[in-house]
Amino acid sequence: MNATTELDARATEAYAVYLGHLYGCRPCQDEDECATGARLRETWKAARNRSLRAGRTPA
Ligand SMILES: [Zn+2]
């Protein structure tokens, strides 16, 4: 598994965790994001950005 694939997998996993939280969290569903939702979203975005950067940068 190369670094990009691993970062991709982490971003996908972080997104799955975030979505899982949204399904069970009424404030987040009402667009009144809770602290946990905000943290999970930031974690996902950071992981996604790392993955996108890794994909663009030649190894
Ligand atoms: Zn929430």
N, CA, C, O and the ligand as a Tripos MOL2 file, in Angstrom:
@<TRIPOS>MOLECULE
protein
  237   235    60     0     0
PROTEIN
NO_CHARGES

@<TRIPOS>ATOM
      1 N           0.8490   -1.1990    0.0000 N.3       1 MET1
      2 CA          0.0000    0.0000    0.0000 C.3       1 MET1
      3 C           0.8880    1.2530    0.0000 C.2       1 MET1
      4 O           1.7120    1.4310    0.8970 O.2       1 MET1
      5 N           0.7180    2.1140   -1.0010 N.am      2 ASN2
      6 CA          1.5420    3.3200   -1.0270 C.3       2 ASN2
      7 C           0.9440    4.4120   -0.1310 C.2       2 ASN2
      8 O          -0.1640    4.2790    0.3890 O.2       2 ASN2
      9 N           1.7060    5.4840    0.0290 N.am      3 ALA3
     10 CA          1.3110    6.5170    0.9880 C.3       3 ALA3
     11 C          -0.0070    7.1750    0.5910 C.2       3 ALA3
     12 O          -0.8490    7.4540    1.4440 O.2       3 ALA3
     13 N          -0.1830    7.4220   -0.7100 N.am      4 THR4
     14 CA         -1.4070    8.0790   -1.1610 C.3       4 THR4
     15 C          -2.6330    7.2130   -0.8750 C.2       4 THR4
     16 O          -3.6670    7.7060   -0.4250 O.2       4 THR4
     17 N          -2.4980    5.9300   -1.1410 N.am      5 THR5
     18 CA         -3.6170    5.0210   -0.8910 C.3       5 THR5
     19 C          -3.9550    4.9810    0.5890 C.2       5 THR5
     20 O          -5.1250    4.9410    0.9710 O.2       5 THR5
     21 N          -2.9240    4.9920    1.4140 N.am      6 GLU6
     22 CA         -3.1660    4.9470    2.8560 C.3       6 GLU6
     23 C          -3.8440    6.2360    3.3210 C.2       6 GLU6
     24 O          -4.7650    6.1910    4.1370 O.2       6 GLU6
     25 N          -3.3940    7.3820    2.8090 N.am      7 LEU7
     26 CA         -4.0220    8.6560    3.1740 C.3       7 LEU7
     27 C          -5.4610    8.6890    2.6850 C.2       7 LEU7
     28 O          -6.3490    9.1910    3.3750 O.2       7 LEU7
     29 N          -5.6870    8.1530    1.4900 N.am      8 ASP8
     30 CA         -7.0290    8.0620    0.9290 C.3       8 ASP8
     31 C          -7.9340    7.2480    1.8470 C.2       8 ASP8
     32 O          -9.0680    7.6360    2.1290 O.2       8 ASP8
     33 N          -7.4180    6.1280    2.3010 N.am      9 ALA9
     34 CA         -8.1890    5.2470    3.1730 C.3       9 ALA9
     35 C          -8.5140    5.9610    4.4750 C.2       9 ALA9
     36 O          -9.6150    5.8160    5.0070 O.2       9 ALA9
     37 N          -7.5640    6.7300    4.9880 N.am     10 ARG10
     38 CA         -7.8140    7.4660    6.2390 C.3      10 ARG10
     39 C          -8.8800    8.5280    6.0440 C.2      10 ARG10
     40 O          -9.7360    8.7240    6.9060 O.2      10 ARG10
     41 N          -8.8280    9.2150    4.9110 N.am     11 ALA11
     42 CA         -9.8310   10.2400    4.6330 C.3      11 ALA11
     43 C         -11.2090    9.6050    4.5120 C.2      11 ALA11
     44 O         -12.1930   10.1380    5.0240 O.2      11 ALA11
     45 N         -11.2730    8.4720    3.8370 N.am     12 THR12
     46 CA        -12.5430    7.7660    3.6730 C.3      12 THR12
     47 C         -13.0770    7.3170    5.0210 C.2      12 THR12
     48 O         -14.2720    7.4180    5.2980 O.2      12 THR12
     49 N         -12.1770    6.8200    5.8520 N.am     13 GLU13
     50 CA        -12.5790    6.3490    7.1760 C.3      13 GLU13
     51 C         -13.0670    7.5190    8.0300 C.2      13 GLU13
     52 O         -14.0730    7.4080    8.7310 O.2      13 GLU13
     53 N         -12.3410    8.6490    7.9640 N.am     14 ALA14
     54 CA        -12.7340    9.8190    8.7490 C.3      14 ALA14
     55 C         -14.1020   10.3200    8.2940 C.2      14 ALA14
     56 O         -14.9070   10.7690    9.1100 O.2      14 ALA14
     57 N         -14.3630   10.2430    6.9790 N.am     15 TYR15
     58 CA        -15.6510   10.6900    6.4560 C.3      15 TYR15
     59 C         -16.7690    9.7600    6.9390 C.2      15 TYR15
     60 O         -17.8620   10.2120    7.2770 O.2      15 TYR15
     61 N         -16.4790    8.4680    6.9650 N.am     16 ALA16
     62 CA        -17.4730    7.4960    7.4370 C.3      16 ALA16
     63 C         -17.8130    7.7500    8.9050 C.2      16 ALA16
     64 O         -18.9730    7.6640    9.3060 O.2      16 ALA16
     65 N         -16.7900    8.0630    9.7000 N.am     17 VAL17
     66 CA        -17.0190    8.3440   11.1200 C.3      17 VAL17
     67 C         -17.8720    9.6040   11.2550 C.2      17 VAL17
     68 O         -18.7940    9.6560   12.0700 O.2      17 VAL17
     69 N         -17.5540   10.6220   10.4450 N.am     18 TYR18
     70 CA        -18.3000   11.8780   10.4880 C.3      18 TYR18
     71 C         -19.7660   11.6400   10.1080 C.2      18 TYR18
     72 O         -20.6740   12.1100   10.7930 O.2      18 TYR18
     73 N         -19.9880   10.9130    9.0190 N.am     19 LEU19
     74 CA        -21.3610   10.6230    8.5990 C.3      19 LEU19
     75 C         -22.1050    9.8310    9.6550 C.2      19 LEU19
     76 O         -23.2850   10.0700    9.9120 O.2      19 LEU19
     77 N         -21.3970    8.8720   10.2720 N.am     20 GLY20
     78 CA        -22.0160    8.0730   11.3230 C.3      20 GLY20
     79 C         -22.4860    8.9520   12.4670 C.2      20 GLY20
     80 O         -23.5500    8.7250   13.0440 O.2      20 GLY20
     81 N         -21.6770    9.9670   12.7920 N.am     21 HIS21
     82 CA        -22.0740   10.9040   13.8390 C.3      21 HIS21
     83 C         -23.3030   11.7130   13.4110 C.2      21 HIS21
     84 O         -24.2230   11.9090   14.2050 O.2      21 HIS21
     85 N         -23.3210   12.1780   12.1690 N.am     22 LEU22
     86 CA        -24.4450   12.9930   11.6830 C.3      22 LEU22
     87 C         -25.7700   12.2420   11.8030 C.2      22 LEU22
     88 O         -26.7910   12.8170   12.1790 O.2      22 LEU22
     89 N         -25.7370   10.9490   11.4780 N.am     23 TYR23
     90 CA        -26.9710   10.1760   11.5220 C.3      23 TYR23
     91 C         -27.5470   10.1060   12.9250 C.2      23 TYR23
     92 O         -28.7620   10.0210   13.1010 O.2      23 TYR23
     93 N         -26.6610   10.1420   13.9340 N.am     24 GLY24
     94 CA        -27.1400    9.9920   15.2930 C.3      24 GLY24
     95 C         -27.2280   11.2850   16.0760 C.2      24 GLY24
     96 O         -27.5610   11.2630   17.2610 O.2      24 GLY24
     97 N         -26.9350   12.4300   15.4330 N.am     25 CYS25
     98 CA        -26.8300   13.6850   16.1630 C.3      25 CYS25
     99 C         -27.8360   14.7110   15.6470 C.2      25 CYS25
    100 O         -27.7090   15.2230   14.5350 O.2      25 CYS25
    101 N         -28.8250   14.9970   16.4660 N.am     26 ARG26
    102 CA        -29.8640   15.9140   16.0160 C.3      26 ARG26
    103 C         -29.3440   17.3480   15.7850 C.2      26 ARG26
    104 O         -29.6880   17.9450   14.7650 O.2      26 ARG26
    105 N         -28.5400   17.9160   16.6790 N.am     27 PRO27
    106 CA        -28.0270   19.2670   16.4010 C.3      27 PRO27
    107 C         -27.3200   19.3510   15.0470 C.2      27 PRO27
    108 O         -27.5200   20.3150   14.3080 O.2      27 PRO27
    109 N         -26.5050   18.3640   14.7170 N.am     28 CYS28
    110 CA        -25.8050   18.3940   13.4330 C.3      28 CYS28
    111 C         -26.7920   18.2700   12.2760 C.2      28 CYS28
    112 O         -26.5930   18.8970   11.2350 O.2      28 CYS28
    113 N         -27.8480   17.4770   12.4330 N.am     29 GLN29
    114 CA        -28.8580   17.3300   11.3860 C.3      29 GLN29
    115 C         -29.5980   18.6460   11.1840 C.2      29 GLN29
    116 O         -30.0430   18.9460   10.0760 O.2      29 GLN29
    117 N         -29.7330   19.4360   12.2540 N.am     30 ASP30
    118 CA        -30.4360   20.7170   12.1720 C.3      30 ASP30
    119 C         -29.4980   21.8630   11.8140 C.2      30 ASP30
    120 O         -29.8470   23.0350   11.9620 O.2      30 ASP30
    121 N         -28.2770   21.5050   11.3310 N.am     31 GLU31
    122 CA        -27.2720   22.5030   10.9480 C.3      31 GLU31
    123 C         -26.8660   23.3760   12.1240 C.2      31 GLU31
    124 O         -26.4530   24.5220   11.9510 O.2      31 GLU31
    125 N         -26.9910   22.8140   13.3290 N.am     32 ASP32
    126 CA        -26.5250   23.4900   14.5320 C.3      32 ASP32
    127 C         -25.4280   22.5940   15.1060 C.2      32 ASP32
    128 O         -25.5890   21.9280   16.1290 O.2      32 ASP32
    129 N         -24.3080   22.6170   14.3900 N.am     33 GLU33
    130 CA        -23.2520   21.6350   14.6090 C.3      33 GLU33
    131 C         -22.7190   21.6190   16.0370 C.2      33 GLU33
    132 O         -22.3950   22.6620   16.6050 O.2      33 GLU33
    133 N         -22.6340   20.4200   16.6080 N.am     34 CYS34
    134 CA        -22.1030   20.2790   17.9550 C.3      34 CYS34
    135 C         -20.5710   20.2180   17.9140 C.2      34 CYS34
    136 O         -19.9760   20.1290   16.8400 O.2      34 CYS34
    137 N         -19.9500   20.2660   19.0740 N.am     35 ALA35
    138 CA        -18.4880   20.2790   19.1490 C.3      35 ALA35
    139 C         -17.8930   19.0100   18.5450 C.2      35 ALA35
    140 O         -16.8750   19.0560   17.8540 O.2      35 ALA35
    141 N         -18.5390   17.8820   18.8130 N.am     36 THR36
    142 CA        -18.0360   16.6180   18.2630 C.3      36 THR36
    143 C         -18.1330   16.6190   16.7410 C.2      36 THR36
    144 O         -17.2020   16.2030   16.0510 O.2      36 THR36
    145 N         -19.2660   17.0890   16.2260 N.am     37 GLY37
    146 CA        -19.4460   17.1470   14.7860 C.3      37 GLY37
    147 C         -18.4060   18.0430   14.1300 C.2      37 GLY37
    148 O         -17.8560   17.7020   13.0820 O.2      37 GLY37
    149 N         -18.1370   19.1860   14.7470 N.am     38 ALA38
    150 CA        -17.1420   20.1190   14.2110 C.3      38 ALA38
    151 C         -15.7600   19.4730   14.2010 C.2      38 ALA38
    152 O         -15.0010   19.6110   13.2420 O.2      38 ALA38
    153 N         -15.4480   18.7670   15.2850 N.am     39 ARG39
    154 CA        -14.1330   18.1320   15.3720 C.3      39 ARG39
    155 C         -13.9930   17.0340   14.3290 C.2      39 ARG39
    156 O         -12.9510   16.9190   13.6840 O.2      39 ARG39
    157 N         -15.0380   16.2240   14.1590 N.am     40 LEU40
    158 CA        -14.9880   15.1350   13.1790 C.3      40 LEU40
    159 C         -14.8760   15.6870   11.7660 C.2      40 LEU40
    160 O         -14.1730   15.1340   10.9200 O.2      40 LEU40
    161 N         -15.5930   16.8070   11.5210 N.am     41 ARG41
    162 CA        -15.5310   17.4100   10.1860 C.3      41 ARG41
    163 C         -14.1270   17.9350    9.8980 C.2      41 ARG41
    164 O         -13.6060   17.7610    8.7970 O.2      41 ARG41
    165 N         -13.5170   18.5800   10.8990 N.am     42 GLU42
    166 CA        -12.1540   19.0830   10.7190 C.3      42 GLU42
    167 C         -11.1710   17.9300   10.4900 C.2      42 GLU42
    168 O         -10.2620   18.0250    9.6650 O.2      42 GLU42
    169 N         -11.3750   16.8430   11.2370 N.am     43 THR43
    170 CA        -10.5090   15.6720   11.0740 C.3      43 THR43
    171 C         -10.6210   15.1290    9.6590 C.2      43 THR43
    172 O          -9.6160   14.7960    9.0300 O.2      43 THR43
    173 N         -11.8520   15.0410    9.1600 N.am     44 TRP44
    174 CA        -12.0710   14.5320    7.8040 C.3      44 TRP44
    175 C         -11.4260   15.4700    6.7700 C.2      44 TRP44
    176 O         -10.7210   15.0190    5.8670 O.2      44 TRP44
    177 N         -11.6810   16.7900    6.9170 N.am     45 LYS45
    178 CA        -11.1430   17.7390    5.9370 C.3      45 LYS45
    179 C          -9.6230   17.7090    5.9190 C.2      45 LYS45
    180 O          -9.0070   17.7640    4.8550 O.2      45 LYS45
    181 N          -9.0160   17.6230    7.1100 N.am     46 ALA46
    182 CA         -7.5560   17.5790    7.1920 C.3      46 ALA46
    183 C          -7.0230   16.3190    6.5110 C.2      46 ALA46
    184 O          -6.0400   16.3680    5.7720 O.2      46 ALA46
    185 N          -7.6830   15.1950    6.7700 N.am     47 ALA47
    186 CA         -7.2510   13.9350    6.1660 C.3      47 ALA47
    187 C          -7.4200   13.9900    4.6460 C.2      47 ALA47
    188 O          -6.5580   13.5260    3.8990 O.2      47 ALA47
    189 N          -8.5470   14.5660    4.1970 N.am     48 ARG48
    190 CA         -8.7990   14.6770    2.7610 C.3      48 ARG48
    191 C          -7.7630   15.5750    2.0950 C.2      48 ARG48
    192 O          -7.2610   15.2640    1.0160 O.2      48 ARG48
    193 N          -7.4480   16.7010    2.7530 N.am     49 ASN49
    194 CA         -6.4620   17.6170    2.1820 C.3      49 ASN49
    195 C          -5.0900   16.9640    2.0890 C.2      49 ASN49
    196 O          -4.3800   17.1380    1.0980 O.2      49 ASN49
    197 N          -4.7190   16.2170    3.1130 N.am     50 ARG50
    198 CA         -3.4330   15.5100    3.0600 C.3      50 ARG50
    199 C          -3.4310   14.5260    1.9170 C.2      50 ARG50
    200 O          -2.4350   14.3860    1.2080 O.2      50 ARG50
    201 N          -4.5480   13.8430    1.7370 N.am     51 SER51
    202 CA         -4.6430   12.8460    0.6750 C.3      51 SER51
    203 C          -4.5440   13.5200   -0.7050 C.2      51 SER51
    204 O          -3.8460   13.0340   -1.5950 O.2      51 SER51
    205 N          -5.2550   14.6510   -0.8630 N.am     52 LEU52
    206 CA         -5.2480   15.3590   -2.1570 C.3      52 LEU52
    207 C          -3.8480   15.8850   -2.4620 C.2      52 LEU52
    208 O          -3.3750   15.7840   -3.5940 O.2      52 LEU52
    209 N          -3.1880   16.4460   -1.4490 N.am     53 ARG53
    210 CA         -1.8300   16.9500   -1.6580 C.3      53 ARG53
    211 C          -0.8880   15.8260   -2.0340 C.2      53 ARG53
    212 O          -0.0560   15.9860   -2.9270 O.2      53 ARG53
    213 N          -1.0070   14.6860   -1.3610 N.am     54 ALA54
    214 CA         -0.1370   13.5540   -1.6280 C.3      54 ALA54
    215 C          -0.3570   13.0520   -3.0620 C.2      54 ALA54
    216 O           0.5830   12.6270   -3.7320 O.2      54 ALA54
    217 N          -1.6200   13.1080   -3.5210 N.am     55 GLY55
    218 CA         -1.9340   12.6500   -4.8670 C.3      55 GLY55
    219 C          -1.3480   13.5490   -5.9430 C.2      55 GLY55
    220 O          -0.9960   13.0870   -7.0280 O.2      55 GLY55
    221 N          -1.2450   14.8450   -5.6310 N.am     56 ARG56
    222 CA         -0.7140   15.7940   -6.6170 C.3      56 ARG56
    223 C           0.7930   15.8010   -6.6610 C.2      56 ARG56
    224 O           1.3850   16.0750   -7.7050 O.2      56 ARG56
    225 N           1.4230   15.5030   -5.5420 N.am     57 THR57
    226 CA          2.8740   15.5990   -5.4550 C.3      57 THR57
    227 C           3.5290   14.3090   -5.9430 C.2      57 THR57
    228 O           3.2690   13.2370   -5.3980 O.2      57 THR57
    229 N           4.3740   14.4080   -6.9660 N.am     58 PRO58
    230 CA          5.0680   13.1960   -7.4280 C.3      58 PRO58
    231 C           5.9260   12.6070   -6.3100 C.2      58 PRO58
    232 O           6.6240   13.3410   -5.6100 O.2      58 PRO58
    233 N           5.8770   11.3250   -6.1480 N.am     59 ALA59
    234 CA          6.6240   10.6850   -5.0560 C.3      59 ALA59
    235 C           8.1190   10.7270   -5.3470 C.2      59 ALA59
    236 O           8.9180   10.2390   -4.5480 O.2      59 ALA59
    237 ZN        -23.1810   16.4620   16.3200 Zn       60 ZN60
@<TRIPOS>BOND
     1     1     2 1
     2     2     3 1
     3     3     4 2
     4     3     5 am
     5     5     6 1
     6     6     7 1
     7     7     8 2
     8     7     9 am
     9     9    10 1
    10    10    11 1
    11    11    12 2
    12    11    13 am
    13    13    14 1
    14    14    15 1
    15    15    16 2
    16    15    17 am
    17    17    18 1
    18    18    19 1
    19    19    20 2
    20    19    21 am
    21    21    22 1
    22    22    23 1
    23    23    24 2
    24    23    25 am
    25    25    26 1
    26    26    27 1
    27    27    28 2
    28    27    29 am
    29    29    30 1
    30    30    31 1
    31    31    32 2
    32    31    33 am
    33    33    34 1
    34    34    35 1
    35    35    36 2
    36    35    37 am
    37    37    38 1
    38    38    39 1
    39    39    40 2
    40    39    41 am
    41    41    42 1
    42    42    43 1
    43    43    44 2
    44    43    45 am
    45    45    46 1
    46    46    47 1
    47    47    48 2
    48    47    49 am
    49    49    50 1
    50    50    51 1
    51    51    52 2
    52    51    53 am
    53    53    54 1
    54    54    55 1
    55    55    56 2
    56    55    57 am
    57    57    58 1
    58    58    59 1
    59    59    60 2
    60    59    61 am
    61    61    62 1
    62    62    63 1
    63    63    64 2
    64    63    65 am
    65    65    66 1
    66    66    67 1
    67    67    68 2
    68    67    69 am
    69    69    70 1
    70    70    71 1
    71    71    72 2
    72    71    73 am
    73    73    74 1
    74    74    75 1
    75    75    76 2
    76    75    77 am
    77    77    78 1
    78    78    79 1
    79    79    80 2
    80    79    81 am
    81    81    82 1
    82    82    83 1
    83    83    84 2
    84    83    85 am
    85    85    86 1
    86    86    87 1
    87    87    88 2
    88    87    89 am
    89    89    90 1
    90    90    91 1
    91    91    92 2
    92    91    93 am
    93    93    94 1
    94    94    95 1
    95    95    96 2
    96    95    97 am
    97    97    98 1
    98    98    99 1
    99    99   100 2
   100    99   101 am
   101   101   102 1
   102   102   103 1
   103   103   104 2
   104   103   105 am
   105   105   106 1
   106   106   107 1
   107   107   108 2
   108   107   109 am
   109   109   110 1
   110   110   111 1
   111   111   112 2
   112   111   113 am
   113   113   114 1
   114   114   115 1
   115   115   116 2
   116   115   117 am
   117   117   118 1
   118   118   119 1
   119   119   120 2
   120   119   121 am
   121   121   122 1
   122   122   123 1
   123   123   124 2
   124   123   125 am
   125   125   126 1
   126   126   127 1
   127   127   128 2
   128   127   129 am
   129   129   130 1
   130   130   131 1
   131   131   132 2
   132   131   133 am
   133   133   134 1
   134   134   135 1
   135   135   136 2
   136   135   137 am
   137   137   138 1
   138   138   139 1
   139   139   140 2
   140   139   141 am
   141   141   142 1
   142   142   143 1
   143   143   144 2
   144   143   145 am
   145   145   146 1
   146   146   147 1
   147   147   148 2
   148   147   149 am
   149   149   150 1
   150   150   151 1
   151   151   152 2
   152   151   153 am
   153   153   154 1
   154   154   155 1
   155   155   156 2
   156   155   157 am
   157   157   158 1
   158   158   159 1
   159   159   160 2
   160   159   161 am
   161   161   162 1
   162   162   163 1
   163   163   164 2
   164   163   165 am
   165   165   166 1
   166   166   167 1
   167   167   168 2
   168   167   169 am
   169   169   170 1
   170   170   171 1
   171   171   172 2
   172   171   173 am
   173   173   174 1
   174   174   175 1
   175   175   176 2
   176   175   177 am
   177   177   178 1
   178   178   179 1
   179   179   180 2
   180   179   181 am
   181   181   182 1
   182   182   183 1
   183   183   184 2
   184   183   185 am
   185   185   186 1
   186   186   187 1
   187   187   188 2
   188   187   189 am
   189   189   190 1
   190   190   191 1
   191   191   192 2
   192   191   193 am
   193   193   194 1
   194   194   195 1
   195   195   196 2
   196   195   197 am
   197   197   198 1
   198   198   199 1
   199   199   200 2
   200   199   201 am
   201   201   202 1
   202   202   203 1
   203   203   204 2
   204   203   205 am
   205   205   206 1
   206   206   207 1
   207   207   208 2
   208   207   209 am
   209   209   210 1
   210   210   211 1
   211   211   212 2
   212   211   213 am
   213   213   214 1
   214   214   215 1
   215   215   216 2
   216   215   217 am
   217   217   218 1
   218   218   219 1
   219   219   220 2
   220   219   221 am
   221   221   222 1
   222   222   223 1
   223   223   224 2
   224   223   225 am
   225   225   226 1
   226   226   227 1
   227   227   228 2
   228   227   229 am
   229   229   230 1
   230   230   231 1
   231   231   232 2
   232   231   233 am
   233   233   234 1
   234   234   235 1
   235   235   236 2
@<TRIPOS>SUBSTRUCTURE
     1 MET1         2 RESIDUE 1 A MET
     2 ASN2         6 RESIDUE 1 A ASN
     3 ALA3        10 RESIDUE 1 A ALA
     4 THR4        14 RESIDUE 1 A THR
     5 THR5        18 RESIDUE 1 A THR
     6 GLU6        22 RESIDUE 1 A GLU
     7 LEU7        26 RESIDUE 1 A LEU
     8 ASP8        30 RESIDUE 1 A ASP
     9 ALA9        34 RESIDUE 1 A ALA
    10 ARG10       38 RESIDUE 1 A ARG
    11 ALA11       42 RESIDUE 1 A ALA
    12 THR12       46 RESIDUE 1 A THR
    13 GLU13       50 RESIDUE 1 A GLU
    14 ALA14       54 RESIDUE 1 A ALA
    15 TYR15       58 RESIDUE 1 A TYR
    16 ALA16       62 RESIDUE 1 A ALA
    17 VAL17       66 RESIDUE 1 A VAL
    18 TYR18       70 RESIDUE 1 A TYR
    19 LEU19       74 RESIDUE 1 A LEU
    20 GLY20       78 RESIDUE 1 A GLY
    21 HIS21       82 RESIDUE 1 A HIS
    22 LEU22       86 RESIDUE 1 A LEU
    23 TYR23       90 RESIDUE 1 A TYR
    24 GLY24       94 RESIDUE 1 A GLY
    25 CYS25       98 RESIDUE 1 A CYS
    26 ARG26      102 RESIDUE 1 A ARG
    27 PRO27      106 RESIDUE 1 A PRO
    28 CYS28      110 RESIDUE 1 A CYS
    29 GLN29      114 RESIDUE 1 A GLN
    30 ASP30      118 RESIDUE 1 A ASP
    31 GLU31      122 RESIDUE 1 A GLU
    32 ASP32      126 RESIDUE 1 A ASP
    33 GLU33      130 RESIDUE 1 A GLU
    34 CYS34      134 RESIDUE 1 A CYS
    35 ALA35      138 RESIDUE 1 A ALA
    36 THR36      142 RESIDUE 1 A THR
    37 GLY37      146 RESIDUE 1 A GLY
    38 ALA38      150 RESIDUE 1 A ALA
    39 ARG39      154 RESIDUE 1 A ARG
    40 LEU40      158 RESIDUE 1 A LEU
    41 ARG41      162 RESIDUE 1 A ARG
    42 GLU42      166 RESIDUE 1 A GLU
    43 THR43      170 RESIDUE 1 A THR
    44 TRP44      174 RESIDUE 1 A TRP
    45 LYS45      178 RESIDUE 1 A LYS
    46 ALA46      182 RESIDUE 1 A ALA
    47 ALA47      186 RESIDUE 1 A ALA
    48 ARG48      190 RESIDUE 1 A ARG
    49 ASN49      194 RESIDUE 1 A ASN
    50 ARG50      198 RESIDUE 1 A ARG
    51 SER51      202 RESIDUE 1 A SER
    52 LEU52      206 RESIDUE 1 A LEU
    53 ARG53      210 RESIDUE 1 A ARG
    54 ALA54      214 RESIDUE 1 A ALA
    55 GLY55      218 RESIDUE 1 A GLY
    56 ARG56      222 RESIDUE 1 A ARG
    57 THR57      226 RESIDUE 1 A THR
    58 PRO58      230 RESIDUE 1 A PRO
    59 ALA59      234 RESIDUE 1 A ALA
    60 ZN60       237 GROUP 0 **** ****
